[in-house]
Amino acid sequence: MTTIEVRRAKPDDAEALVRLRGLMIAAMGVDIGGEDAPWRKAALGFFAAGLASPETFAAFVVDDPEAGVVAGAVGQCNIHPPSPKDLSITRGYLYNVSTEPDFRRRGLAKACVIRLLDWYRDETEVGQIELHATEQGDSLYRALGFADSTYPAQRLKVVR
């Protein structure tokens, strides 16, 4: 692979996005289970629905002629109330940035993220873009202008 050609993901790329998500989650030390793990079916439905909503959802990927999709980044627009520092009512969320192990350290994920940032800027009304960074991705995001938030994320799992 000599030149990086990034393309917008199509609906038939949903399975590849699930596979890349599994790689990302496993790299974070989480057991992703086997090919029949329930999260995979749910993720496939999520990505298929998202890819069918191109105004508010985008994924950009890089293909290898033999291996298929080897890297990608996903973004979604979410409604959010305005604030004194951001009058927009749409925020972007960047996630699922992942590269197949044999293709890492070549700038593929960065190229996908840059295309996604271009999409946010040129085709949406997003005022801010948020993400959760792993240690491995932190320097990439900082180099692209992301900064720590004043208020870090907190999470509560809803038990039913």
KEVEX-308234 format. One record per residue (C-alpha): residue number from 1; x, y, z. Coordinates in pm, 1 decimal, padded with zeros to 6 digits. Layout:
REM residues N
+-----+----------+----------+----------+
!   n !        u !        v !        w !
+-----+----------+----------+----------+
! NUM !        X !        Y !        Z !
...
+-----+----------+----------+----------+
REM end
This chain:
REM residues 160
+-----+----------+----------+----------+
!   n !        u !        v !        w !
+-----+----------+----------+----------+
!   1 !  00000.0 !  00000.0 !  00000.0 !
!   2 !  00178.9 !  00315.9 ! -00117.4 !
!   3 ! -00083.4 !  00588.5 ! -00140.9 !
!   4 ! -00362.4 !  00635.8 !  00108.3 !
!   5 ! -00700.5 !  00642.8 ! -00060.2 !
!   6 ! -00978.6 !  00719.7 !  00183.1 !
!   7 ! -01338.0 !  00665.8 !  00078.1 !
!   8 ! -01673.1 !  00714.7 !  00241.0 !
!   9 ! -01810.6 !  00386.4 !  00371.5 !
!  10 ! -02113.7 !  00236.8 !  00199.8 !
!  11 ! -02390.7 !  00025.8 !  00355.3 !
!  12 ! -02210.5 ! -00296.4 !  00261.8 !
!  13 ! -01914.9 ! -00183.7 !  00478.4 !
!  14 ! -02113.2 ! -00231.6 !  00800.7 !
!  15 ! -01954.4 ! -00571.8 !  00869.5 !
!  16 ! -01606.3 ! -00427.3 !  00825.8 !
!  17 ! -01689.6 ! -00151.5 !  01075.6 !
!  18 ! -01799.2 ! -00416.2 !  01326.3 !
!  19 ! -01471.3 ! -00603.3 !  01273.3 !
!  20 ! -01268.4 ! -00283.9 !  01321.8 !
!  21 ! -01471.5 ! -00202.5 !  01633.2 !
!  22 ! -01383.5 ! -00543.2 !  01773.5 !
!  23 ! -01012.9 ! -00474.3 !  01712.8 !
!  24 ! -01041.5 ! -00139.1 !  01889.8 !
!  25 ! -01228.3 ! -00281.1 !  02189.0 !
!  26 ! -00986.5 ! -00574.6 !  02219.3 !
!  27 ! -00691.8 ! -00330.8 !  02210.1 !
!  28 ! -00849.4 ! -00161.7 !  02513.7 !
!  29 ! -00825.4 ! -00491.1 !  02701.9 !
!  30 ! -01191.6 ! -00590.8 !  02679.6 !
!  31 ! -01293.2 ! -00949.0 !  02598.5 !
!  32 ! -01497.0 ! -00922.5 !  02277.7 !
!  33 ! -01612.8 ! -01282.9 !  02268.2 !
!  34 ! -01638.4 ! -01497.2 !  01958.0 !
!  35 ! -01788.4 ! -01431.6 !  01616.8 !
!  36 ! -02134.7 ! -01506.9 !  01760.4 !
!  37 ! -02106.1 ! -01257.5 !  02050.6 !
!  38 ! -02438.3 ! -01068.2 !  02082.2 !
!  39 ! -02274.3 ! -00726.7 !  02059.7 !
!  40 ! -02168.0 ! -00798.2 !  01699.3 !
!  41 ! -02525.8 ! -00834.9 !  01573.1 !
!  42 ! -02631.5 ! -00520.8 !  01759.9 !
!  43 ! -02330.8 ! -00329.8 !  01620.5 !
!  44 ! -02405.5 ! -00450.0 !  01268.4 !
!  45 ! -02759.1 ! -00311.6 !  01296.4 !
!  46 ! -02624.8 !  00013.1 !  01438.2 !
!  47 ! -02372.8 !  00065.3 !  01157.5 !
!  48 ! -02619.6 ! -00039.3 !  00886.5 !
!  49 ! -02874.3 !  00213.5 !  01015.9 !
!  50 ! -02611.2 !  00483.8 !  01049.4 !
!  51 ! -02476.3 !  00432.0 !  00699.4 !
!  52 ! -02833.0 !  00471.9 !  00572.1 !
!  53 ! -02843.2 !  00821.8 !  00732.0 !
!  54 ! -02565.0 !  01010.7 !  00549.4 !
!  55 ! -02675.4 !  01354.1 !  00673.4 !
!  56 ! -02597.4 !  01268.5 !  01036.8 !
!  57 ! -02360.5 !  00970.9 !  01017.7 !
!  58 ! -02039.2 !  00911.5 !  00825.6 !
!  59 ! -01761.9 !  00655.8 !  00820.2 !
!  60 ! -01444.5 !  00682.3 !  00618.2 !
!  61 ! -01233.2 !  00378.2 !  00542.5 !
!  62 ! -00916.3 !  00267.8 !  00367.5 !
!  63 ! -00907.6 ! -00048.2 !  00156.6 !
!  64 ! -00622.0 ! -00282.3 !  00081.5 !
!  65 ! -00660.2 ! -00467.2 ! -00251.1 !
!  66 ! -00616.4 ! -00805.5 ! -00082.3 !
!  67 ! -00733.8 ! -00753.4 !  00276.2 !
!  68 ! -01034.4 ! -00527.9 !  00210.9 !
!  69 ! -01116.1 ! -00254.8 !  00463.3 !
!  70 ! -00815.2 ! -00213.6 !  00692.4 !
!  71 ! -00879.1 !  00118.5 !  00868.8 !
!  72 ! -01166.3 !  00345.8 !  00948.4 !
!  73 ! -01316.2 !  00625.3 !  01154.9 !
!  74 ! -01682.6 !  00690.4 !  01230.2 !
!  75 ! -01868.0 !  01006.8 !  01323.4 !
!  76 ! -02219.6 !  01096.5 !  01418.0 !
!  77 ! -02411.0 !  01420.4 !  01470.5 !
!  78 ! -02611.5 !  01454.8 !  01790.3 !
!  79 ! -02858.0 !  01722.5 !  01896.2 !
!  80 ! -02730.5 !  01926.8 !  02190.3 !
!  81 ! -02860.5 !  02250.3 !  02346.1 !
!  82 ! -02665.6 !  02569.9 !  02272.6 !
!  83 ! -02438.9 !  02727.6 !  02532.3 !
!  84 ! -02264.5 !  03064.6 !  02568.1 !
!  85 ! -01952.8 !  02919.3 !  02400.5 !
!  86 ! -02131.0 !  02717.9 !  02129.3 !
!  87 ! -02453.0 !  02839.8 !  01971.9 !
!  88 ! -02485.9 !  02535.1 !  01747.9 !
!  89 ! -02741.6 !  02270.9 !  01836.0 !
!  90 ! -02542.9 !  01990.1 !  01677.6 !
!  91 ! -02236.3 !  01823.3 !  01820.5 !
!  92 ! -02019.0 !  01567.9 !  01653.5 !
!  93 ! -01894.3 !  01250.8 !  01812.2 !
!  94 ! -01588.2 !  01075.3 !  01671.1 !
!  95 ! -01539.0 !  00706.1 !  01747.5 !
!  96 ! -01446.3 !  00364.0 !  01614.9 !
!  97 ! -01104.0 !  00476.6 !  01494.1 !
!  98 ! -00920.9 !  00153.5 !  01425.5 !
!  99 ! -00662.7 ! -00005.8 !  01197.8 !
! 100 ! -00584.9 ! -00371.6 !  01131.2 !
! 101 ! -00260.5 ! -00462.3 !  01316.0 !
! 102 ! -00062.1 ! -00538.0 !  00997.5 !
! 103 ! -00144.8 ! -00191.9 !  00859.1 !
! 104 ! -00072.3 !  00027.6 !  01162.8 !
! 105 !  00178.6 !  00313.6 !  01180.1 !
! 106 !  00114.7 !  00418.5 !  00818.4 !
! 107 ! -00115.7 !  00715.0 !  00877.6 !
! 108 ! -00431.9 !  00532.4 !  00769.8 !
! 109 ! -00637.2 !  00614.9 !  01079.6 !
! 110 ! -00518.5 !  00975.8 !  01068.1 !
! 111 ! -00625.6 !  01002.7 !  00702.9 !
! 112 ! -00971.3 !  00865.8 !  00792.7 !
! 113 ! -01007.8 !  01106.0 !  01086.1 !
! 114 ! -00906.7 !  01403.3 !  00870.2 !
! 115 ! -01169.9 !  01312.1 !  00609.5 !
! 116 ! -01425.6 !  01280.5 !  00887.3 !
! 117 ! -01330.4 !  01624.2 !  01024.9 !
! 118 ! -01366.7 !  01764.8 !  00671.8 !
! 119 ! -01715.6 !  01610.1 !  00653.3 !
! 120 ! -01813.3 !  01770.7 !  00983.2 !
! 121 ! -01685.1 !  02109.7 !  00869.4 !
! 122 ! -01816.4 !  02103.4 !  00512.1 !
! 123 ! -02140.3 !  01904.8 !  00530.9 !
! 124 ! -02283.9 !  01945.5 !  00880.6 !
! 125 ! -02375.9 !  02220.5 !  01126.0 !
! 126 ! -02158.6 !  02073.2 !  01403.1 !
! 127 ! -02006.6 !  02330.0 !  01640.2 !
! 128 ! -01788.2 !  02093.0 !  01842.7 !
! 129 ! -01658.7 !  01739.7 !  01806.9 !
! 130 ! -01606.8 !  01513.5 !  02104.9 !
! 131 ! -01427.6 !  01182.3 !  02147.4 !
! 132 ! -01288.8 !  00943.4 !  02404.3 !
! 133 ! -00921.2 !  00879.9 !  02336.9 !
! 134 ! -00714.7 !  00578.0 !  02424.0 !
! 135 ! -00348.9 !  00623.6 !  02516.2 !
! 136 ! -00256.5 !  00502.2 !  02167.7 !
! 137 ! -00475.9 !  00761.8 !  01996.9 !
! 138 ! -00417.6 !  01058.9 !  02226.7 !
! 139 ! -00124.1 !  01210.4 !  02035.0 !
! 140 ! -00307.2 !  01181.1 !  01701.5 !
! 141 ! -00607.4 !  01372.2 !  01832.0 !
! 142 ! -00396.8 !  01638.7 !  02003.3 !
! 143 ! -00200.7 !  01690.9 !  01679.9 !
! 144 ! -00533.9 !  01753.1 !  01504.6 !
! 145 ! -00635.9 !  02017.4 !  01761.1 !
! 146 ! -00838.3 !  01821.4 !  02016.0 !
! 147 ! -00789.6 !  01931.2 !  02377.7 !
! 148 ! -00893.5 !  01805.8 !  02717.7 !
! 149 ! -01243.2 !  01903.5 !  02822.1 !
! 150 ! -01300.5 !  02103.7 !  03137.6 !
! 151 ! -01555.2 !  01847.5 !  03247.8 !
! 152 ! -01443.4 !  01486.0 !  03194.8 !
! 153 ! -01699.3 !  01223.5 !  03106.1 !
! 154 ! -01863.1 !  01022.4 !  03378.4 !
! 155 ! -02077.6 !  00717.6 !  03321.7 !
! 156 ! -02362.7 !  00539.2 !  03498.2 !
! 157 ! -02474.4 !  00198.2 !  03381.4 !
! 158 ! -02853.4 !  00166.8 !  03390.2 !
! 159 ! -02956.2 ! -00155.5 !  03559.0 !
! 160 ! -03299.7 ! -00289.6 !  03473.2 !
+-----+----------+----------+----------+
REM end
